Amino acid sequence: MATKTNNTKTLLTVKIDKTLKASAQKTAEEIGLPLGTLVNSMLRGFVRDQEITLSAISYQPSKSTIRAIKEAEKEYEKGDYQVAHSVEELMTQLNS
């Protein structure tokens, strides 16, 4: 009796410039995405829309977001932060 597998993943091998790959991985990491997730999303859009846009969208956080990130990093370095172990605990901290 043959066993049925539910593996729907496959490997796509594409040759690209090493510098481009490294830059793409770094950029994806900066916005919190694995590069594979980004490629899958782009391919899904290509299949869905049957078109491709060849212009780059530039993501740049706003000045207030950059300030908030820097402030959070300073607080973290000083150990000046709270950890919530549940949603209720987080809500209590946010409302205090």
C-alpha positions, 0 to 999 in steps of 0.5 A, spaced: 500 500 500 502 506 497 503 512 502 500 519 501 505 525 503 502 532 504 508 535 502 507 541 497 513 544 497 519 544 492 525 547 491 527 552 486 534 553 484 535 560 480 542 563 479 543 570 481 549 575 483 552 573 489 552 580 491 544 581 489 542 575 494 546 578 500 543 585 499 536 581 498 537 577 504 539 583 508 534 587 506 528 582 507 531 581 514 531 588 516 524 588 514 523 582 518 521 577 512 525 571 510 527 571 503 523 565 501 517 568 504 518 574 499 520 570 493 513 566 494 509 572 495 512 575 489 511 569 485 504 568 488 502 575 485 505 574 478 501 568 478 494 571 480 495 578 476 499 575 470 504 581 470 510 583 473 512 590 476 519 591 474 520 597 479 523 597 486 518 599 492 523 603 497 521 602 504 524 607 509 521 608 516 518 615 518 523 619 522 518 618 528 519 610 527 526 611 527 526 615 533 522 610 537 526 604 535 533 608 537 529 609 544 527 602 545 534 600 543 537 604 548 532 602 554 533 595 552 541 596 553 540 599 559 535 593 561 530 598 562 524 594 560 518 590 562 517 583 560 509 580 559 508 573 560 501 574 558 496 578 554 493 580 561 500 582 564 501 586 557 495 590 558 496 591 565 503 594 563 500 598 558 495 601 562 499 603 568 
